[in-house]
Protein backbone atom coordinates (compact mmCIF):
# COMPACT_ATOMS: atom_id res chain seq x y z
CA UNK A 1 0.00 0.00 0.00
CA UNK A 2 2.76 2.56 0.88
CA UNK A 3 4.49 1.72 -2.40
CA UNK A 4 1.32 2.41 -4.40
CA UNK A 5 0.81 5.71 -2.56
CA UNK A 6 4.40 6.71 -3.27
CA UNK A 7 3.96 5.77 -6.93
CA UNK A 8 0.84 7.94 -7.17
CA UNK A 9 2.59 10.90 -5.50
CA UNK A 10 5.61 10.56 -7.82
CA UNK A 11 3.31 10.38 -10.86
CA UNK A 12 1.39 13.49 -9.81
CA UNK A 13 4.57 15.45 -9.08
CA UNK A 14 5.94 14.45 -12.48
CA UNK A 15 2.72 15.54 -14.21
CA UNK A 16 2.83 18.84 -12.34
CA UNK A 17 6.12 19.74 -14.04
CA UNK A 18 5.39 18.16 -17.41
CA UNK A 19 4.32 20.11 -20.47
CA UNK A 20 2.30 18.12 -23.00
CA UNK A 21 3.29 18.14 -26.65
CA UNK A 22 0.85 19.75 -29.05
CA UNK A 23 0.57 20.44 -32.77
CA UNK A 24 -1.77 23.36 -32.17
CA UNK A 25 -0.81 26.36 -34.29
CA UNK A 26 0.03 29.66 -32.58
CA UNK A 27 -2.61 31.27 -34.80
CA UNK A 28 -5.43 30.13 -32.49
CA UNK A 29 -4.19 31.95 -29.35
CA UNK A 30 -3.58 35.08 -31.43
CA UNK A 31 -7.03 34.82 -32.99
CA UNK A 32 -8.65 34.36 -29.56
CA UNK A 33 -6.82 37.42 -28.22
CA UNK A 34 -8.02 39.55 -31.13
CA UNK A 35 -11.62 38.36 -30.87
CA UNK A 36 -11.80 39.11 -27.15
CA UNK A 37 -9.46 42.11 -26.99
CA UNK A 38 -10.91 44.14 -29.87
CA UNK A 39 -14.46 44.42 -28.42
CA UNK A 40 -12.95 45.36 -25.06
CA UNK A 41 -10.83 48.11 -26.61
CA UNK A 42 -13.83 49.40 -28.58
CA UNK A 43 -15.78 49.56 -25.33
CA UNK A 44 -12.93 51.51 -23.74
CA UNK A 45 -12.81 54.02 -26.63
CA UNK A 46 -16.59 54.52 -26.40
CA UNK A 47 -16.33 54.86 -22.60
CA UNK A 48 -18.61 51.82 -22.14
CA UNK A 49 -16.40 49.12 -20.67
CA UNK A 50 -19.51 47.31 -19.43
CA UNK A 51 -20.62 46.91 -23.05
CA UNK A 52 -17.10 45.92 -24.09
CA UNK A 53 -16.98 43.14 -21.50
CA UNK A 54 -20.17 41.49 -22.78
CA UNK A 55 -18.98 41.73 -26.40
CA UNK A 56 -15.58 40.38 -25.28
CA UNK A 57 -17.25 37.32 -23.74
CA UNK A 58 -19.19 36.80 -26.98
CA UNK A 59 -15.86 36.80 -28.83
CA UNK A 60 -14.91 33.60 -26.97
CA UNK A 61 -17.04 31.73 -29.52
CA UNK A 62 -13.90 31.67 -31.69
CA UNK A 63 -12.67 28.82 -29.48
CA UNK A 64 -15.30 26.58 -31.11
CA UNK A 65 -13.84 27.01 -34.61
CA UNK A 66 -13.17 23.41 -35.76
CA UNK A 67 -10.29 22.25 -37.97
CA UNK A 68 -12.55 21.09 -40.78
CA UNK A 69 -13.58 22.27 -44.24
CA UNK A 70 -14.57 25.91 -44.69
CA UNK A 71 -18.33 25.37 -44.89
CA UNK A 72 -18.41 23.13 -41.81
CA UNK A 73 -16.24 25.62 -39.89
CA UNK A 74 -18.58 28.52 -40.49
CA UNK A 75 -21.80 26.57 -39.91
CA UNK A 76 -20.43 25.26 -36.60
CA UNK A 77 -19.32 28.72 -35.50
CA UNK A 78 -22.62 30.37 -36.45
CA UNK A 79 -24.58 27.72 -34.54
CA UNK A 80 -22.34 28.24 -31.51
CA UNK A 81 -22.80 32.03 -31.84
CA UNK A 82 -26.56 31.56 -31.69
CA UNK A 83 -26.02 29.22 -28.73
CA UNK A 84 -24.03 31.91 -26.92
CA UNK A 85 -26.84 34.45 -27.27
CA UNK A 86 -29.48 31.89 -26.32
CA UNK A 87 -27.49 30.75 -23.27
CA UNK A 88 -27.03 34.25 -21.93
CA UNK A 89 -30.67 35.05 -22.74
CA UNK A 90 -31.88 32.06 -20.72
CA UNK A 91 -29.74 33.13 -17.77
CA UNK A 92 -30.81 36.78 -17.58
CA UNK A 93 -34.46 36.06 -18.39
CA UNK A 94 -34.90 33.96 -15.24
CA UNK A 95 -32.62 35.93 -12.91
CA UNK A 96 -35.65 37.59 -11.26
CA UNK A 97 -35.79 34.84 -8.60
CA UNK A 98 -32.79 32.95 -7.12
CA UNK A 99 -34.51 29.56 -6.84
CA UNK A 100 -36.15 29.78 -10.27
CA UNK A 101 -32.85 30.80 -11.89
CA UNK A 102 -31.02 27.89 -10.20
CA UNK A 103 -33.62 25.35 -11.36
CA UNK A 104 -33.65 26.73 -14.91
CA UNK A 105 -29.83 26.73 -14.98
CA UNK A 106 -29.81 23.07 -13.94
CA UNK A 107 -32.31 22.12 -16.66
CA UNK A 108 -30.43 24.18 -19.23
CA UNK A 109 -27.14 22.53 -18.23
CA UNK A 110 -28.70 19.10 -18.69
CA UNK A 111 -29.94 20.00 -22.17
CA UNK A 112 -26.83 21.71 -23.47
CA UNK A 113 -24.48 19.05 -22.07
CA UNK A 114 -26.57 16.29 -23.67
CA UNK A 115 -26.56 18.08 -27.03
CA UNK A 116 -22.82 18.81 -26.99
CA UNK A 117 -22.08 15.14 -26.20
CA UNK A 118 -24.61 13.86 -28.72
CA UNK A 119 -22.97 15.86 -31.52
CA UNK A 120 -19.48 15.31 -30.05
CA UNK A 121 -18.72 19.01 -29.86
CA UNK A 122 -14.99 19.27 -29.39
CA UNK A 123 -13.45 21.01 -26.34
CA UNK A 124 -14.38 23.35 -24.73
CA UNK A 125 -17.69 21.53 -25.32
CA UNK A 126 -20.61 22.79 -23.25
CA UNK A 127 -18.42 24.85 -20.90
CA UNK A 128 -18.88 28.37 -22.27
CA UNK A 129 -22.61 27.92 -22.92
CA UNK A 130 -23.12 26.97 -19.27
CA UNK A 131 -20.75 29.73 -18.16
CA UNK A 132 -22.80 32.36 -20.02
CA UNK A 133 -26.04 31.03 -18.57
CA UNK A 134 -24.49 31.08 -15.06
CA UNK A 135 -23.31 34.65 -15.46
CA UNK A 136 -26.70 35.73 -16.78
CA UNK A 137 -28.45 34.03 -13.85
CA UNK A 138 -26.55 36.24 -11.42
CA UNK A 139 -27.13 39.54 -13.25
CA UNK A 140 -29.62 42.02 -11.74
CA UNK A 141 -32.93 41.47 -13.52
CA UNK A 142 -33.96 44.32 -15.81
CA UNK A 143 -36.48 43.47 -18.51
CA UNK A 144 -35.67 46.55 -20.59
CA UNK A 145 -31.94 45.73 -20.71
CA UNK A 146 -32.31 42.10 -21.80
CA UNK A 147 -32.29 42.83 -25.59
CA UNK A 148 -29.28 45.15 -25.22
CA UNK A 149 -27.27 42.61 -23.25
CA UNK A 150 -28.04 39.76 -25.63
CA UNK A 151 -27.25 42.07 -28.55
CA UNK A 152 -23.83 42.86 -27.10
CA UNK A 153 -23.03 39.15 -26.85
CA UNK A 154 -24.15 38.96 -30.48
CA UNK A 155 -21.80 41.80 -31.48
CA UNK A 156 -18.90 39.88 -30.00
CA UNK A 157 -19.84 36.73 -31.91
CA UNK A 158 -20.15 38.73 -35.16
CA UNK A 159 -16.63 40.14 -34.73
CA UNK A 160 -15.34 36.63 -34.01
CA UNK A 161 -17.17 35.23 -37.06
CA UNK A 162 -15.57 37.83 -39.35
CA UNK A 163 -12.10 36.97 -38.03
CA UNK A 164 -12.94 33.25 -38.32
CA UNK A 165 -13.97 33.58 -41.97
CA UNK A 166 -10.83 35.50 -42.93
CA UNK A 167 -8.63 33.06 -41.01
CA UNK A 168 -10.40 30.00 -42.43
CA UNK A 169 -9.98 31.22 -46.02
CA UNK A 170 -6.24 31.36 -45.34
CA UNK A 171 -5.72 28.24 -43.23
CA UNK A 172 -7.77 25.81 -45.35
CA UNK A 173 -5.51 26.60 -48.30
CA UNK A 174 -2.24 26.91 -46.39
CA UNK A 175 -2.58 23.70 -44.33
CA UNK A 176 -5.04 21.39 -46.12
CA UNK A 177 -3.35 18.35 -44.52
CA UNK A 178 -4.35 19.49 -41.02
CA UNK A 179 -8.09 19.42 -41.75
CA UNK A 180 -10.04 16.90 -39.68
CA UNK A 181 -13.20 14.98 -40.50
CA UNK A 182 -16.59 16.04 -39.19
CA UNK A 183 -17.42 14.53 -35.77
CA UNK A 184 -19.95 11.71 -35.54
CA UNK A 185 -23.05 11.85 -33.42
CA UNK A 186 -22.94 10.11 -30.08
CA UNK A 187 -25.79 7.77 -29.17
CA UNK A 188 -25.35 6.59 -25.61
CA UNK A 189 -27.82 6.27 -22.75
CA UNK A 190 -24.98 7.11 -20.36
CA UNK A 191 -25.01 10.63 -21.79
CA UNK A 192 -28.41 11.20 -20.15
CA UNK A 193 -27.09 10.16 -16.72
CA UNK A 194 -23.99 12.33 -17.06
CA UNK A 195 -26.03 15.34 -18.11
CA UNK A 196 -28.47 14.85 -15.22
CA UNK A 197 -25.63 14.74 -12.67
CA UNK A 198 -23.90 17.80 -14.12
CA UNK A 199 -27.18 19.71 -14.28
CA UNK A 200 -27.99 18.82 -10.67
CA UNK A 201 -24.58 19.89 -9.33
CA UNK A 202 -24.57 23.16 -11.29
CA UNK A 203 -28.01 23.98 -9.90
CA UNK A 204 -26.98 23.07 -6.34
CA UNK A 205 -23.77 25.15 -6.48
CA UNK A 206 -25.70 28.22 -7.59
CA UNK A 207 -28.22 27.72 -4.77
CA UNK A 208 -25.33 27.39 -2.27
CA UNK A 209 -23.85 30.62 -3.60
CA UNK A 210 -27.21 32.36 -3.15
CA UNK A 211 -27.88 30.96 0.34
CA UNK A 212 -24.47 31.97 1.70
CA UNK A 213 -24.56 35.32 -0.12
CA UNK A 214 -21.39 34.89 -2.16
CA UNK A 215 -20.36 38.13 -3.82
CA UNK A 216 -20.50 36.69 -7.36
CA UNK A 217 -22.20 33.28 -7.00
CA UNK A 218 -21.64 32.36 -10.65
CA UNK A 219 -17.99 31.59 -9.78
CA UNK A 220 -19.17 28.46 -7.96
CA UNK A 221 -20.93 26.68 -10.86
CA UNK A 222 -18.18 27.72 -13.28
CA UNK A 223 -15.45 26.28 -11.02
CA UNK A 224 -17.55 23.18 -10.36
CA UNK A 225 -18.11 22.59 -14.09
CA UNK A 226 -14.41 23.03 -14.92
CA UNK A 227 -13.57 20.17 -12.55
CA UNK A 228 -16.43 17.87 -13.57
CA UNK A 229 -15.37 17.98 -17.21
CA UNK A 230 -12.49 15.61 -16.45
CA UNK A 231 -12.56 12.53 -18.69
CA UNK A 232 -12.04 10.09 -15.80
CA UNK A 233 -12.12 10.01 -11.99
CA UNK A 234 -8.32 10.30 -11.87
CA UNK A 235 -8.50 13.24 -14.28
CA UNK A 236 -11.15 14.88 -12.09
CA UNK A 237 -8.90 14.64 -9.01
CA UNK A 238 -5.95 15.96 -11.03
CA UNK A 239 -7.97 18.90 -12.36
CA UNK A 240 -9.24 19.66 -8.87
CA UNK A 241 -5.74 19.67 -7.41
CA UNK A 242 -4.26 21.59 -10.35
CA UNK A 243 -7.09 24.13 -10.32
CA UNK A 244 -6.77 24.90 -6.61
CA UNK A 245 -2.95 25.04 -6.81
CA UNK A 246 -3.05 27.16 -9.97
CA UNK A 247 -5.68 29.42 -8.41
CA UNK A 248 -3.53 30.03 -5.32
CA UNK A 249 -0.53 31.05 -7.46
CA UNK A 250 -2.81 32.94 -9.88
CA UNK A 251 -4.33 34.94 -7.03
CA UNK A 252 -0.80 35.92 -5.98
CA UNK A 253 -0.17 37.15 -9.53
CA UNK A 254 -3.52 38.98 -9.47
CA UNK A 255 -2.60 40.64 -6.16
CA UNK A 256 0.65 41.93 -7.66
CA UNK A 257 -1.15 43.25 -10.75
CA UNK A 258 -3.79 44.96 -8.61
CA UNK A 259 -1.09 46.67 -6.57
CA UNK A 260 0.17 48.28 -9.79
CA UNK A 261 -3.21 50.06 -10.10
CA UNK A 262 -3.45 49.92 -13.88
CA UNK A 263 -5.75 52.41 -15.61
CA UNK A 264 -8.71 50.93 -17.58
CA UNK A 265 -6.64 50.78 -20.80
CA UNK A 266 -3.87 48.95 -18.96
CA UNK A 267 -6.34 46.37 -17.65
CA UNK A 268 -7.73 45.87 -21.18
CA UNK A 269 -4.20 45.23 -22.47
CA UNK A 270 -3.56 42.83 -19.56
CA UNK A 271 -6.69 40.85 -20.44
CA UNK A 272 -5.61 40.65 -24.09
CA UNK A 273 -2.12 39.38 -23.18
CA UNK A 274 -3.43 36.96 -20.56
CA UNK A 275 -5.92 35.52 -23.07
CA UNK A 276 -3.05 34.79 -25.47
CA UNK A 277 -1.01 33.06 -22.73
CA UNK A 278 -4.03 31.01 -21.56
CA UNK A 279 -4.73 29.72 -25.08
CA UNK A 280 -1.05 28.86 -25.56
CA UNK A 281 -1.00 26.81 -22.34
CA UNK A 282 -4.50 25.26 -22.23
CA UNK A 283 -3.51 22.21 -24.29
CA UNK A 284 -0.14 21.83 -22.54
CA UNK A 285 -0.64 22.21 -18.78
CA UNK A 286 -3.87 22.82 -16.84
CA UNK A 287 -2.33 24.22 -13.61
CA UNK A 288 -0.16 26.69 -15.54
CA UNK A 289 -3.22 27.75 -17.52
CA UNK A 290 -5.20 28.42 -14.33
CA UNK A 291 -2.39 30.65 -13.01
CA UNK A 292 -2.96 33.11 -15.87
CA UNK A 293 -6.68 32.39 -16.23
CA UNK A 294 -7.32 33.56 -12.65
CA UNK A 295 -6.22 37.20 -13.08
CA UNK A 296 -7.86 37.36 -16.51
CA UNK A 297 -11.28 36.28 -15.24
CA UNK A 298 -11.01 38.51 -12.15
CA UNK A 299 -10.16 41.52 -14.29
CA UNK A 300 -13.09 40.75 -16.60
CA UNK A 301 -15.47 40.45 -13.64
CA UNK A 302 -14.10 43.40 -11.68
CA UNK A 303 -12.87 45.75 -14.41
CA UNK A 304 -15.23 48.45 -13.20
CA UNK A 305 -13.74 48.60 -9.70
CA UNK A 306 -10.45 46.69 -9.96
CA UNK A 307 -8.57 50.01 -9.96
CA UNK A 308 -10.06 51.02 -6.58
CA UNK A 309 -10.79 47.68 -4.88
CA UNK A 310 -8.91 46.47 -1.83
CA UNK A 311 -6.61 43.74 -3.29
CA UNK A 312 -6.58 41.68 -0.07
CA UNK A 313 -10.38 41.63 0.22
CA UNK A 314 -10.90 40.90 -3.48
CA UNK A 315 -8.38 38.04 -3.45
CA UNK A 316 -9.87 36.40 -0.34
CA UNK A 317 -13.39 36.53 -1.81
CA UNK A 318 -12.32 35.01 -5.12
CA UNK A 319 -10.27 32.31 -3.39
CA UNK A 320 -13.27 31.19 -1.34
CA UNK A 321 -15.52 31.14 -4.43
CA UNK A 322 -13.14 29.06 -6.53
CA UNK A 323 -12.08 26.62 -3.79
CA UNK A 324 -15.68 25.89 -2.72
CA UNK A 325 -16.78 25.44 -6.34
CA UNK A 326 -13.78 23.18 -7.08
CA UNK A 327 -14.42 20.95 -4.05
CA UNK A 328 -18.07 20.55 -5.03
CA UNK A 329 -16.85 19.75 -8.55
CA UNK A 330 -14.58 16.98 -7.22
CA UNK A 331 -17.56 15.44 -5.40
CA UNK A 332 -19.66 15.72 -8.56
CA UNK A 333 -16.84 14.22 -10.63
CA UNK A 334 -16.66 11.21 -8.32
CA UNK A 335 -20.39 10.63 -8.79
CA UNK A 336 -20.14 11.31 -12.51
CA UNK A 337 -17.59 8.52 -13.00
CA UNK A 338 -19.25 5.99 -10.71
CA UNK A 339 -19.57 3.01 -13.05
CA UNK A 340 -22.18 1.11 -11.06
CA UNK A 341 -24.44 4.16 -11.03
CA UNK A 342 -24.15 4.50 -14.80
CA UNK A 343 -24.92 0.83 -15.38
CA UNK A 344 -28.03 0.96 -13.19
CA UNK A 345 -29.21 4.22 -14.73
CA UNK A 346 -28.67 2.96 -18.28
CA UNK A 347 -30.54 -0.25 -17.48
CA UNK A 348 -33.46 1.72 -16.03
CA UNK A 349 -33.61 4.10 -19.01
CA UNK A 350 -33.72 1.13 -21.39
CA UNK A 351 -36.54 -0.48 -19.39
CA UNK A 352 -38.50 2.77 -19.35
CA UNK A 353 -38.05 3.23 -23.10
CA UNK A 354 -39.23 -0.33 -23.80
CA UNK A 355 -42.26 0.16 -21.54
CA UNK A 356 -43.20 3.38 -23.33
CA UNK A 357 -42.85 1.81 -26.77
CA UNK A 358 -45.02 -1.17 -25.78
CA UNK A 359 -47.85 1.19 -24.87
C-alpha positions in Angstrom: 0.0 0.0 0.0 2.8 2.6 0.9 4.5 1.7 -2.4 1.3 2.4 -4.4 0.8 5.7 -2.6 4.4 6.7 -3.3 4.0 5.8 -6.9 0.8 7.9 -7.2 2.6 10.9 -5.5 5.6 10.6 -7.8 3.3 10.4 -10.9 1.4 13.5 -9.8 4.6 15.5 -9.1 5.9 14.4 -12.5 2.7 15.5 -14.2 2.8 18.8 -12.3 6.1 19.7 -14.0 5.4 18.2 -17.4 4.3 20.1 -20.5 2.3 18.1 -23.0 3.3 18.1 -26.7 0.9 19.7 -29.0 0.6 20.4 -32.8 -1.8 23.4 -32.2 -0.8 26.4 -34.3 0.0 29.7 -32.6 -2.6 31.3 -34.8 -5.4 30.1 -32.5 -4.2 31.9 -29.3 -3.6 35.1 -31.4 -7.0 34.8 -33.0 -8.7 34.4 -29.6 -6.8 37.4 -28.2 -8.0 39.6 -31.1 -11.6 38.4 -30.9 -11.8 39.1 -27.1 -9.5 42.1 -27.0 -10.9 44.1 -29.9 -14.5 44.4 -28.4 -12.9 45.4 -25.1 -10.8 48.1 -26.6 -13.8 49.4 -28.6 -15.8 49.6 -25.3 -12.9 51.5 -23.7 -12.8 54.0 -26.6 -16.6 54.5 -26.4 -16.3 54.9 -22.6 -18.6 51.8 -22.1 -16.4 49.1 -20.7 -19.5 47.3 -19.4 -20.6 46.9 -23.1 -17.1 45.9 -24.1 -17.0 43.1 -21.5 -20.2 41.5 -22.8 -19.0 41.7 -26.4 -15.6 40.4 -25.3 -17.3 37.3 -23.7 -19.2 36.8 -27.0 -15.9 36.8 -28.8 -14.9 33.6 -27.0 -17.0 31.7 -29.5 -13.9 31.7 -31.7 -12.7 28.8 -29.5 -15.3 26.6 -31.1 -13.8 27.0 -34.6 -13.2 23.4 -35.8 -10.3 22.2 -38.0 -12.6 21.1 -40.8 -13.6 22.3 -44.2 -14.6 25.9 -44.7 -18.3 25.4 -44.9 -18.4 23.1 -41.8 -16.2 25.6 -39.9 -18.6 28.5 -40.5 -21.8 26.6 -39.9 -20.4 25.3 -36.6 -19.3 28.7 -35.5 -22.6 30.4 -36.4 -24.6 27.7 -34.5 -22.3 28.2 -31.5 -22.8 32.0 -31.8 -26.6 31.6 -31.7 -26.0 29.2 -28.7 -24.0 31.9 -26.9 -26.8 34.4 -27.3 -29.5 31.9 -26.3 -27.5 30.7 -23.3 -27.0 34.3 -21.9 -30.7 35.0 -22.7 -31.9 32.1 -20.7 -29.7 33.1 -17.8 -30.8 36.8 -17.6 -34.5 36.1 -18.4 -34.9 34.0 -15.2 -32.6 35.9 -12.9 -35.7 37.6 -11.3 -35.8 34.8 -8.6 -32.8 33.0 -7.1 -34.5 29.6 -6.8 -36.2 29.8 -10.3 -32.8 30.8 -11.9 -31.0 27.9 -10.2 -33.6 25.3 -11.4 -33.6 26.7 -14.9 -29.8 26.7 -15.0 -29.8 23.1 -13.9 -32.3 22.1 -16.7 -30.4 24.2 -19.2 -27.1 22.5 -18.2 -28.7 19.1 -18.7 -29.9 20.0 -22.2 -26.8 21.7 -23.5 -24.5 19.0 -22.1 -26.6 16.3 -23.7 -26.6 18.1 -27.0 -22.8 18.8 -27.0 -22.1 15.1 -26.2 -24.6 13.9 -28.7 -23.0 15.9 -31.5 -19.5 15.3 -30.0 -18.7 19.0 -29.9 -15.0 19.3 -29.4 -13.5 21.0 -26.3 -14.4 23.4 -24.7 -17.7 21.5 -25.3 -20.6 22.8 -23.3 -18.4 24.8 -20.9 -18.9 28.4 -22.3 -22.6 27.9 -22.9 -23.1 27.0 -19.3 -20.7 29.7 -18.2 -22.8 32.4 -20.0 -26.0 31.0 -18.6 -24.5 31.1 -15.1 -23.3 34.7 -15.5 -26.7 35.7 -16.8 -28.5 34.0 -13.9 -26.5 36.2 -11.4 -27.1 39.5 -13.2 -29.6 42.0 -11.7 -32.9 41.5 -13.5 -34.0 44.3 -15.8 -36.5 43.5 -18.5 -35.7 46.5 -20.6 -31.9 45.7 -20.7 -32.3 42.1 -21.8 -32.3 42.8 -25.6 -29.3 45.2 -25.2 -27.3 42.6 -23.2 -28.0 39.8 -25.6 -27.2 42.1 -28.6 -23.8 42.9 -27.1 -23.0 39.2 -26.9 -24.1 39.0 -30.5 -21.8 41.8 -31.5 -18.9 39.9 -30.0 -19.8 36.7 -31.9 -20.1 38.7 -35.2 -16.6 40.1 -34.7 -15.3 36.6 -34.0 -17.2 35.2 -37.1 -15.6 37.8 -39.3 -12.1 37.0 -38.0 -12.9 33.3 -38.3 -14.0 33.6 -42.0 -10.8 35.5 -42.9 -8.6 33.1 -41.0 -10.4 30.0 -42.4 -10.0 31.2 -46.0 -6.2 31.4 -45.3 -5.7 28.2 -43.2 -7.8 25.8 -45.4 -5.5 26.6 -48.3 -2.2 26.9 -46.4 -2.6 23.7 -44.3 -5.0 21.4 -46.1 -3.4 18.3 -44.5 -4.4 19.5 -41.0 -8.1 19.4 -41.7 -10.0 16.9 -39.7 -13.2 15.0 -40.5 -16.6 16.0 -39.2 -17.4 14.5 -35.8 -19.9 11.7 -35.5 -23.0 11.9 -33.4 -22.9 10.1 -30.1 -25.8 7.8 -29.2 -25.4 6.6 -25.6 -27.8 6.3 -22.7 -25.0 7.1 -20.4 -25.0 10.6 -21.8 -28.4 11.2 -20.1 -27.1 10.2 -16.7 -24.0 12.3 -17.1 -26.0 15.3 -18.1 -28.5 14.8 -15.2 -25.6 14.7 -12.7 -23.9 17.8 -14.1 -27.2 19.7 -14.3 -28.0 18.8 -10.7 -24.6 19.9 -9.3 -24.6 23.2 -11.3 -28.0 24.0 -9.9 -27.0 23.1 -6.3 -23.8 25.1 -6.5 -25.7 28.2 -7.6 -28.2 27.7 -4.8 -25.3 27.4 -2.3 -23.9 30.6 -3.6 -27.2 32.4 -3.2 -27.9 31.0 0.3 -24.5 32.0 1.7 -24.6 35.3 -0.1 -21.4 34.9 -2.2 -20.4 38.1 -3.8 -20.5 36.7 -7.4 -22.2 33.3 -7.0 -21.6 32.4 -10.7 -18.0 31.6 -9.8 -19.2 28.5 -8.0 -20.9 26.7 -10.9 -18.2 27.7 -13.3 -15.4 26.3 -11.0 -17.6 23.2 -10.4 -18.1 22.6 -14.1 -14.4 23.0 -14.9 -13.6 20.2 -12.6 -16.4 17.9 -13.6 -15.4 18.0 -17.2 -12.5 15.6 -16.4 -12.6 12.5 -18.7 -12.0 10.1 -15.8 -12.1 10.0 -12.0 -8.3 10.3 -11.9 -8.5 13.2 -14.3 -11.1 14.9 -12.1 -8.9 14.6 -9.0 -6.0 16.0 -11.0 -8.0 18.9 -12.4 -9.2 19.7 -8.9 -5.7 19.7 -7.4 -4.3 21.6 -10.3 -7.1 24.1 -10.3 -6.8 24.9 -6.6 -3.0 25.0 -6.8 -3.1 27.2 -10.0 -5.7 29.4 -8.4 -3.5 30.0 -5.3 -0.5 31.1 -7.5 -2.8 32.9 -9.9 -4.3 34.9 -7.0 -0.8 35.9 -6.0 -0.2 37.2 -9.5 -3.5 39.0 -9.5 -2.6 40.6 -6.2 0.7 41.9 -7.7 -1.2 43.3 -10.8 -3.8 45.0 -8.6 -1.1 46.7 -6.6 0.2 48.3 -9.8 -3.2 50.1 -10.1 -3.5 49.9 -13.9 -5.8 52.4 -15.6 -8.7 50.9 -17.6 -6.6 50.8 -20.8 -3.9 48.9 -19.0 -6.3 46.4 -17.6 -7.7 45.9 -21.2 -4.2 45.2 -22.5 -3.6 42.8 -19.6 -6.7 40.9 -20.4 -5.6 40.7 -24.1 -2.1 39.4 -23.2 -3.4 37.0 -20.6 -5.9 35.5 -23.1 -3.1 34.8 -25.5 -1.0 33.1 -22.7 -4.0 31.0 -21.6 -4.7 29.7 -25.1 -1.1 28.9 -25.6 -1.0 26.8 -22.3 -4.5 25.3 -22.2 -3.5 22.2 -24.3 -0.1 21.8 -22.5 -0.6 22.2 -18.8 -3.9 22.8 -16.8 -2.3 24.2 -13.6 -0.2 26.7 -15.5 -3.2 27.7 -17.5 -5.2 28.4 -14.3 -2.4 30.7 -13.0 -3.0 33.1 -15.9 -6.7 32.4 -16.2 -7.3 33.6 -12.7 -6.2 37.2 -13.1 -7.9 37.4 -16.5 -11.3 36.3 -15.2 -11.0 38.5 -12.2 -10.2 41.5 -14.3 -13.1 40.8 -16.6 -15.5 40.4 -13.6 -14.1 43.4 -11.7 -12.9 45.8 -14.4 -15.2 48.5 -13.2 -13.7 48.6 -9.7 -10.5 46.7 -10.0 -8.6 50.0 -10.0 -10.1 51.0 -6.6 -10.8 47.7 -4.9 -8.9 46.5 -1.8 -6.6 43.7 -3.3 -6.6 41.7 -0.1 -10.4 41.6 0.2 -10.9 40.9 -3.5 -8.4 38.0 -3.5 -9.9 36.4 -0.3 -13.4 36.5 -1.8 -12.3 35.0 -5.1 -10.3 32.3 -3.4 -13.3 31.2 -1.3 -15.5 31.1 -4.4 -13.1 29.1 -6.5 -12.1 26.6 -3.8 -15.7 25.9 -2.7 -16.8 25.4 -6.3 -13.8 23.2 -7.1 -14.4 21.0 -4.1 -18.1 20.5 -5.0 -16.9 19.7 -8.6 -14.6 17.0 -7.2 -17.6 15.4 -5.4 -19.7 15.7 -8.6 -16.8 14.2 -10.6 -16.7 11.2 -8.3 -20.4 10.6 -8.8 -20.1 11.3 -12.5 -17.6 8.5 -13.0 -19.2 6.0 -10.7 -19.6 3.0 -13.1 -22.2 1.1 -11.1 -24.4 4.2 -11.0 -24.2 4.5 -14.8 -24.9 0.8 -15.4 -28.0 1.0 -13.2 -29.2 4.2 -14.7 -28.7 3.0 -18.3 -30.5 -0.3 -17.5 -33.5 1.7 -16.0 -33.6 4.1 -19.0 -33.7 1.1 -21.4 -36.5 -0.5 -19.4 -38.5 2.8 -19.3 -38.1 3.2 -23.1 -39.2 -0.3 -23.8 -42.3 0.2 -21.5 -43.2 3.4 -23.3 -42.8 1.8 -26.8 -45.0 -1.2 -25.8 -47.8 1.2 -24.9 
